[in-house]
Amino acid sequence: MATRNILKIGDETLRKISKPVTKFDKGLWELLDDMRETMYKNDGAGLAGPQVGVLKRIIVMDVNNMYFELINPEIVESSGEDISKEGCLSVGGIQEYVKRPRRVTVKGQDRYGYDITITGEKFLARCICHEVDHLNGILFVDKIEKEYKEG
């Protein structure tokens, strides 16, 4: 495993749409392991492929001491509303309020290509939405709730 550099806001890679993963092989597994190590080293709750310069639909998350890997994630259901503060390893230094669904269901694949479905509420739902946004070139700063904005 290796720690990868996290791209920062202003890098055009973060604004590009990621491509689906089609090969579930050793290269993917090494990338997932590197992303996990990078996320933990930087005290993150999630990390998406574009944040380490890889335009593939890959996310890793650790929420409430539960580790998740999602390949080709697609949010298939959402409900409710939750407005809470968010931050981002690619933005750094700021946290602002963002409106997200309170509950989401996401479908994707695991590192071996098997289908998985995860339903999460509150912080897990927020993390899923945040990381899936990265795969579509969207950063949380694009969604800041102006009426709650600090400063």
For each residue, the residues with C-beta under 8 A, 3 or more apart:
1: 30 33 34 36 37
2: 34 37
3: 34 37 38 41
4: 34 35 38 52 53
5: 52 53
6: 38 42 47 51 52 89 90
7: 11 13 14 50 51 52 53 90
8: 11 90 91 92
9: 14 90 91 92 139 141
10:
11: 7 8 14 90
12: 15 16
13: 7 16 50 53 55
14: 7 9 11 50 51 90 134 137 139
15: 12 137 139
16: 12 13 50 55 137
17: 55 135 136 137
18: 48 49 50 55 56 57 58 134 135 136
19: 55 56 57
20: 56 57 72
21: 24 28 56 57 58 71 72 109
22:
23: 27 28
24: 21 28 71 109 111 112 113
25: 28 29
26: 29 30
27: 23 30 31
28: 21 23 24 25 31 32 58 71 111
29: 25 26 32 33 111
30: 1 26 27 33 34
31: 27 28 34 35 49 54 56 58
32: 28 29 35 36 58 60 69 111
33: 1 29 30 36 37
34: 1 2 3 4 30 31 37 38 52
35: 4 31 32 38 39 47 49 52 58 60
36: 1 32 33 39 40 47 60 67 69
37: 1 2 3 33 34 40 41
38: 3 4 6 34 35 41 42 44 47 52
39: 35 36 42 44 45 46 47 60 61 62 89
40: 36 37 43 44 62
41: 3 37 38
42: 6 38 39 89
43: 40
44: 38 39 40 47 62 89
45: 39 61 62 63 123 127
46: 39 59 60 61 62 63 127 130 131
47: 6 35 36 38 39 44 51 52 59 60 61 89 131
48: 18 51 58 59 131 132 134 135
49: 18 31 35 52 54 55 56 57 58 59 134 135
50: 7 13 14 16 18 53 54 55 134 135 137
51: 6 7 14 47 48 89 90 134
52: 4 5 6 7 34 35 38 47 49
53: 4 5 7 13 50
54: 31 49 50 58
55: 13 16 17 18 19 49 50
56: 18 19 20 21 31 49
57: 18 19 20 21 49 71 72 73 135
58: 18 21 28 31 32 35 48 49 54 69 70 71
59: 46 47 48 49 68 69 70 73 128 131 132 134 135
60: 32 35 36 39 46 47 67 68 69 70
61: 39 45 46 47 67 68 70 124 127 128 131
62: 39 40 44 45 46 65 66 67 68
63: 45 46 66 68 120 123 124 127
64: 123 124
65: 62
66: 62 63
67: 36 60 61 62
68: 59 60 61 62 63 118
69: 32 36 58 59 60 110 111
70: 58 59 60 61 73 106 108 109 110 116 118 128 131
71: 21 24 28 57 58 108 109 110 111 113
72: 20 21 57 108 109
73: 57 59 70 106 107 108 128 131 132 135
74: 106 107 108 132
75: 78 104 105 106 128 129 132
76: 105 106 107 117
77: 104 105 119
78: 75 101 103 104 105 125 129
79: 101 102 103 104
80: 101 102 103
81: 99 100 101 102
82: 99 100 101 102 122 125 126
83: 97 98 99 100 145 148
84: 97 98 100 123 126
85: 95 96 97 98
86: 95 96 97 98 126 130 140
87: 91 92 94 95 140
88: 91 92 130 139 140 141
89: 6 39 42 44 47 51 92
90: 6 7 8 9 11 14 51 134 139
91: 8 9 87 88 94 139 140 141
92: 8 9 87 88 89
93:
94: 87 91 141
95: 85 86 87
96: 85 86 140 141 144 145 148 149 150
97: 83 84 85 86 144 145 148 149
98: 83 84 85 86 126 130 140 143 144 145
99: 81 82 83 143 145
100: 81 82 83 84 125 126 129 130
101: 78 79 80 81 82 104 125 129
102: 79 80 81 82 121 122 125
103: 78 79 80 119 120 121 125
104: 75 77 78 79 101 119 120 125 128 129
105: 75 76 77 78 117 118 119
106: 70 73 74 75 76 117 118 119 120 128 132
107: 73 74 76 115 116 117
108: 70 71 72 73 74 115 116 118
109: 21 24 70 71 72 112 113 114 115 116
110: 69 70 71 113 114 116
111: 24 28 29 32 69 71
112: 24 109
113: 24 71 109 110
114: 109 110
115: 107 108 109
116: 70 107 108 109 110
117: 76 105 106 107
118: 68 70 105 106 108 124 128
119: 77 103 104 105 106
120: 63 103 104 106 123 124 125 127 128
121: 102 103 124 125
122: 82 102 125 126
123: 45 63 64 84 120 126 127
124: 61 63 64 118 120 121 127 128
125: 78 82 100 101 102 103 104 120 121 122 128 129
126: 82 84 86 98 100 122 123 129 130
127: 45 46 61 63 120 123 124 130 131
128: 59 61 70 73 75 104 106 118 120 124 125 131 132
129: 75 78 100 101 104 125 126 132 133
130: 46 86 88 98 100 126 127 133 134 140
131: 46 47 48 59 61 70 73 127 128 134 135
132: 48 59 73 74 75 106 128 129 135 136
133: 129 130 136 138 139 140 143
134: 14 18 48 49 50 51 59 90 130 131 137 138 139
135: 17 18 48 49 50 57 59 73 131 132
136: 17 18 132 133
137: 14 15 16 17 50 134
138: 133 134 142 143
139: 9 14 15 88 90 91 133 134 142
140: 86 87 88 91 96 98 130 133 143 144
141: 9 88 91 94 96 144
142: 138 139
143: 98 99 133 138 140
144: 96 97 98 140 141 148 149
145: 83 96 97 98 99 148 149
146: 149
147:
148: 83 96 97 144 145
149: 96 97 144 145 146
150: 96
151:
